[in-house]
Amino acid sequence: MKKSLIALAALAFVGAASAQSSVTLYGIADIWVGKGEAATADKVAAASGGLAGSRWGVKGSEDLGGGLKAGFNFEQGVDLGNGAAAGFTRQANISLGGGFGTLKIGKSWNAMDDVFGAGNSGFDSALSAAKVWKNSYFGEAAAQIHYSTPSIAGFSAAVSTQLSGNTATGNAVANGKTTAFNITYANGPIAAAIGYEDNKNTNFDTPTSTLAQKGTMFNGSYDLGMAKLMGSYYTTKPAGGGAKTNSYQLGADIPMGSALTLSVGYASSKVSGVGSSASGFGIAAGYSLSKRTTMYAGLRATNKEASNDLWAVGVNHKF
């Protein structure tokens, strides 16, 4: 009897400890067939990450008591076209959260990336009209400290920066650091955000980001019920001086039923005093087969300056 009571007590203790912590495996498998963005853009091809980048990850949290939680997140990108995967290049960090907000240290998305695509049409995907923009940004940063506040009356903010000792020449992230912040508002049908990034890094680990620059983003949306209106404006300037690049996008998400949503958008981008504007129109449709699986299709038509046409049909599955 005594042994049975001890065993039951041990089981109760283990159960209580398990209830205070959790580990979750998650990911997205996304592949599309189309023409326009693959290496052979003039031929029909399959490519990974049309609606969202394919990835897998593991994350966990532990309740420390007193309103505090510790957590971690490891996330790796995967190419469904050829099965290739890199290290945990998307995220690899540990966090501490509570009533004060959340503090993350390690590799994570910076504060600009937190809000960058919030106002994009085309589900902020490869089909978005905003893909004609001539300016880019640095989305993730290694050896980063990222702090986000709790939401207060709909307002929240975040700031992120890399440590100088990790960004000095000779380290994995060399030649300068990236610092960013955002301020957001979300209440009822209204959402708005401002983001800023000061990027001194000229040795990026993303092939589209090759220029040290400063950038400011404004975006917002208003949900009318029958349609959600969206807009964004992004301006960048090389850190060493030079011409500004100004870009904007307008769009709408239109529910066509309980499972089908149509998204349309127009975007334009121009480098001040250089050439003409690049512009494009995008239309995309997403059909939810379930809570985790979505079929999508769409096209992006652009002018000669953008030369970035695309049509695609794909499937996105979350797990």
C-alpha positions as CSV (number, residue, x, y, z in Angstrom):
1,M,0.0,0.0,0.0
2,K,2.8,2.4,0.9
3,K,4.6,1.6,-2.3
4,S,1.4,2.3,-4.3
5,L,1.0,5.7,-2.6
6,I,4.6,6.6,-3.4
7,A,4.1,5.5,-7.0
8,L,0.9,7.6,-7.3
9,A,2.6,10.6,-5.8
10,A,5.5,10.2,-8.3
11,L,3.1,10.0,-11.2
12,A,1.3,13.1,-10.0
13,F,4.6,15.0,-9.7
14,V,5.6,14.0,-13.3
15,G,2.2,15.0,-14.6
16,A,2.4,18.4,-13.0
17,A,5.9,19.0,-14.3
18,S,4.8,17.9,-17.8
19,A,1.8,20.3,-17.7
20,Q,4.2,23.2,-17.1
21,S,6.3,22.7,-20.2
22,S,5.8,21.8,-23.8
23,V,7.7,21.0,-27.0
24,T,6.0,21.3,-30.4
25,L,7.1,20.1,-33.9
26,Y,5.7,22.4,-36.6
27,G,6.2,23.4,-40.2
28,I,4.9,24.3,-43.6
29,A,5.2,22.2,-46.8
30,D,4.5,24.4,-49.8
31,I,5.1,23.7,-53.5
32,W,3.8,25.3,-56.7
33,V,3.9,24.7,-60.4
34,G,4.2,27.7,-62.6
35,K,6.3,29.9,-64.8
36,G,8.2,33.1,-64.1
37,E,10.4,32.8,-60.9
38,A,12.3,29.5,-61.3
39,A,15.8,29.3,-62.6
40,T,14.4,28.6,-66.1
41,A,11.8,31.4,-66.0
42,D,10.8,30.9,-69.6
43,K,9.7,27.3,-68.9
44,V,7.1,25.7,-66.6
45,A,8.7,24.4,-63.4
46,A,8.0,23.4,-59.9
47,A,9.3,25.5,-57.0
48,S,9.1,25.5,-53.3
49,G,7.4,28.2,-51.2
50,G,4.7,29.9,-53.2
51,L,2.3,31.0,-50.5
52,A,4.9,30.7,-47.7
53,G,8.4,29.4,-47.4
54,S,8.6,25.7,-46.7
55,R,10.1,25.0,-43.3
56,W,10.1,22.8,-40.3
57,G,10.9,23.7,-36.7
58,V,10.7,22.8,-33.1
59,K,9.7,25.1,-30.3
60,G,9.1,24.8,-26.6
61,S,8.2,26.7,-23.5
62,E,8.4,26.2,-19.7
63,D,6.3,27.9,-17.1
64,L,8.8,29.3,-14.5
65,G,6.1,30.6,-12.2
66,G,5.3,34.1,-11.3
67,G,4.1,34.8,-14.8
68,L,7.5,34.0,-16.4
69,K,8.0,31.6,-19.2
70,A,11.3,30.4,-20.9
71,G,11.2,29.2,-24.5
72,F,13.3,28.2,-27.5
73,N,12.8,28.0,-31.2
74,F,14.8,26.2,-33.9
75,E,13.6,26.7,-37.5
76,Q,15.1,25.4,-40.8
77,G,14.1,26.2,-44.3
78,V,13.5,23.3,-46.7
79,D,13.3,23.3,-50.5
80,L,10.5,21.0,-51.6
81,G,11.8,21.1,-55.2
82,N,15.0,19.2,-54.5
83,G,14.8,18.3,-50.8
84,A,17.7,20.5,-49.8
85,A,17.9,22.0,-46.4
86,A,20.3,24.4,-44.7
87,G,21.1,24.6,-40.9
88,F,18.7,26.4,-38.7
89,T,19.1,29.6,-40.7
90,R,15.6,30.9,-40.1
91,Q,15.6,30.9,-36.3
92,A,17.7,29.6,-33.5
93,N,17.0,31.4,-30.2
94,I,16.0,31.3,-26.6
95,S,13.4,33.6,-25.0
96,L,12.1,34.8,-21.7
97,G,8.6,36.3,-21.5
98,G,6.2,37.7,-18.9
99,G,4.2,40.8,-18.1
100,F,7.1,42.9,-19.3
101,G,7.0,41.5,-22.8
102,T,9.3,39.0,-24.5
103,L,13.1,39.0,-24.8
104,K,14.8,36.8,-27.4
105,I,18.5,36.2,-27.9
106,G,20.0,34.4,-30.9
107,K,19.1,34.2,-34.6
108,S,15.6,35.6,-35.2
109,W,13.6,37.8,-37.5
110,N,14.2,41.5,-36.8
111,A,11.7,44.1,-35.7
112,M,11.3,45.4,-39.3
113,D,10.4,41.9,-40.6
114,D,7.8,41.6,-37.8
115,V,5.6,44.1,-39.7
116,F,7.1,44.1,-43.2
117,G,4.4,42.2,-45.1
118,A,1.4,43.0,-43.0
119,G,-0.1,45.3,-45.6
120,N,0.7,43.2,-48.7
121,S,-2.0,41.8,-51.0
122,G,-1.7,38.3,-52.6
123,F,-1.4,36.9,-49.1
124,D,2.1,38.4,-48.8
125,S,3.3,35.5,-51.1
126,A,5.2,35.1,-54.3
127,L,2.0,36.2,-56.0
128,S,2.0,39.6,-54.3
129,A,2.2,42.7,-56.5
130,A,4.8,44.1,-54.1
131,K,7.3,41.6,-55.6
132,V,8.0,44.3,-58.2
133,W,9.6,46.6,-55.5
134,K,13.2,47.5,-56.4
135,N,14.2,47.9,-52.7
136,S,14.8,45.0,-50.3
137,Y,15.4,44.6,-46.6
138,F,17.3,42.3,-44.2
139,G,14.7,40.1,-42.6
140,E,16.7,37.9,-40.2
141,A,19.7,38.6,-38.1
142,A,22.2,36.4,-36.2
143,A,23.5,37.1,-32.7
144,Q,20.5,39.4,-32.1
145,I,18.7,40.8,-29.1
146,H,15.0,41.2,-29.8
147,Y,12.5,42.7,-27.4
148,S,8.8,43.1,-27.9
149,T,6.3,44.8,-25.5
150,P,3.0,43.4,-24.5
151,S,-0.1,44.9,-26.2
152,I,-1.6,47.9,-24.4
153,A,-4.9,49.3,-25.7
154,G,-4.0,47.8,-29.1
155,F,-0.5,49.3,-29.2
156,S,2.7,47.3,-29.1
157,A,6.3,47.8,-30.1
158,A,9.6,45.9,-30.7
159,V,13.2,46.7,-31.1
160,S,16.1,44.5,-32.2
161,T,19.9,44.9,-32.7
162,Q,23.0,42.8,-33.2
163,L,25.8,42.9,-30.7
164,S,29.0,44.7,-32.0
165,G,31.2,41.8,-30.8
166,N,29.4,39.4,-33.1
167,T,29.3,41.7,-36.2
168,A,33.0,42.8,-36.3
169,T,35.0,41.9,-39.4
170,G,36.1,38.3,-39.2
171,N,33.0,36.9,-37.6
172,A,30.1,34.9,-39.2
173,V,28.1,38.1,-39.6
174,A,30.7,40.6,-40.7
175,N,31.0,44.3,-41.7
176,G,28.4,46.0,-39.5
177,K,25.1,45.2,-37.8
178,T,21.3,45.6,-38.3
179,T,19.2,47.5,-35.9
180,A,15.4,47.8,-36.3
181,F,12.2,48.8,-34.5
182,N,8.4,48.8,-35.0
183,I,5.3,50.3,-33.5
184,T,2.0,48.6,-34.3
185,Y,-1.7,49.2,-33.6
186,A,-4.5,46.6,-33.9
187,N,-8.0,47.1,-32.6
188,G,-11.1,45.8,-34.2
189,P,-11.1,46.3,-38.0
190,I,-8.1,48.6,-38.0
191,A,-4.4,47.6,-38.1
192,A,-1.4,49.9,-38.7
193,A,2.4,49.7,-38.4
194,I,5.6,51.6,-38.8
195,G,8.9,49.8,-39.1
196,Y,12.5,51.1,-39.4
197,E,15.7,49.3,-40.2
198,D,19.3,50.6,-40.1
199,N,21.3,48.0,-41.9
200,K,25.1,48.5,-41.9
201,N,25.7,44.9,-43.0
202,T,27.2,44.3,-46.5
203,N,27.8,40.6,-46.1
204,F,24.2,39.3,-45.9
205,D,23.2,35.7,-45.8
206,T,20.2,36.4,-48.2
207,P,21.1,36.8,-51.9
208,T,18.6,39.6,-52.5
209,S,20.0,41.8,-49.8
210,T,23.3,43.2,-50.9
211,L,23.3,46.9,-50.0
212,A,23.8,48.6,-46.6
213,Q,20.9,50.9,-46.3
214,K,18.3,52.6,-44.1
215,G,14.6,51.9,-44.7
216,T,11.2,53.0,-43.4
217,M,7.9,51.1,-43.8
218,F,4.3,52.2,-43.3
219,N,1.4,49.8,-43.7
220,G,-2.1,49.3,-42.6
221,S,-5.4,47.6,-43.3
222,Y,-9.1,48.2,-42.7
223,D,-11.6,45.2,-42.6
224,L,-15.0,46.2,-44.0
225,G,-16.3,42.7,-43.7
226,M,-17.1,42.3,-47.4
227,A,-13.4,43.2,-48.1
228,K,-10.2,44.0,-46.3
229,L,-8.4,47.0,-47.7
230,M,-4.6,47.1,-47.4
231,G,-1.8,49.5,-48.3
232,S,1.9,49.9,-47.7
233,Y,4.7,52.3,-48.5
234,Y,8.4,51.6,-48.3
235,T,11.3,53.9,-48.8
236,T,15.1,53.1,-48.6
237,K,18.3,54.9,-49.1
238,P,21.9,53.5,-49.3
239,A,23.7,54.1,-46.0
240,G,26.6,55.7,-47.8
241,G,24.3,58.1,-49.7
242,G,22.7,57.9,-53.1
243,A,19.3,57.8,-54.7
244,K,16.2,56.8,-52.7
245,T,13.9,54.0,-53.7
246,N,10.2,54.6,-53.1
247,S,7.7,51.9,-53.4
248,Y,4.0,51.5,-52.6
249,Q,1.3,48.8,-52.9
250,L,-2.6,48.9,-52.6
251,G,-4.7,45.9,-52.4
252,A,-7.8,44.1,-51.1
253,D,-8.7,40.6,-49.7
254,I,-12.2,39.7,-50.7
255,P,-14.0,36.7,-49.1
256,M,-15.9,34.8,-51.7
257,G,-17.4,32.2,-49.3
258,S,-16.4,30.4,-46.1
259,A,-13.4,28.8,-47.8
260,L,-12.4,30.9,-50.8
261,T,-10.6,34.3,-50.6
262,L,-9.7,36.5,-53.6
263,S,-6.8,38.9,-53.2
264,V,-6.0,41.7,-55.7
265,G,-3.2,44.3,-55.6
266,Y,-1.3,46.9,-57.5
267,A,2.3,48.0,-56.7
268,S,4.8,50.5,-58.1
269,S,8.5,51.2,-57.3
270,K,11.0,53.7,-58.5
271,V,14.6,54.7,-57.8
272,S,14.7,58.5,-57.7
273,G,16.1,60.0,-60.9
274,V,16.9,56.6,-62.4
275,G,14.8,55.1,-65.2
276,S,11.1,54.6,-65.0
277,S,8.8,53.0,-62.5
278,A,8.4,49.3,-62.2
279,S,4.8,48.4,-61.7
280,G,2.7,45.3,-61.5
281,F,-0.8,43.9,-60.9
282,G,-1.4,40.7,-58.9
283,I,-4.4,38.5,-58.4
284,A,-4.4,35.4,-56.2
285,A,-7.1,33.0,-54.9
286,G,-6.8,30.8,-51.8
287,Y,-9.2,27.9,-51.1
288,S,-9.0,26.2,-47.7
289,L,-9.5,22.5,-48.0
290,S,-9.1,22.3,-44.2
291,K,-7.7,24.3,-41.3
292,R,-4.2,23.2,-42.4
293,T,-4.3,22.7,-46.1
294,T,-4.9,25.5,-48.8
295,M,-4.9,25.3,-52.5
296,Y,-3.9,28.5,-54.3
297,A,-3.5,30.0,-57.7
298,G,-2.7,33.4,-59.2
299,L,-0.7,35.5,-61.5
300,R,1.4,38.7,-61.5
301,A,1.6,40.9,-64.6
302,T,4.2,43.6,-64.7
303,N,5.4,46.3,-67.0
304,K,8.7,46.2,-69.0
305,E,10.7,47.9,-66.3
306,A,9.7,45.3,-63.7
307,S,9.9,42.3,-66.1
308,N,8.7,40.0,-63.3
309,D,5.6,38.2,-64.6
310,L,4.5,35.0,-62.8
311,W,1.6,32.5,-62.8
312,A,1.4,29.7,-60.3
313,V,-0.8,26.9,-58.9
314,G,0.1,25.3,-55.7
315,V,-0.7,23.7,-52.3
316,N,0.3,24.8,-48.8
317,H,0.0,22.4,-45.9
318,K,0.7,23.4,-42.3
319,F,1.6,20.9,-39.6
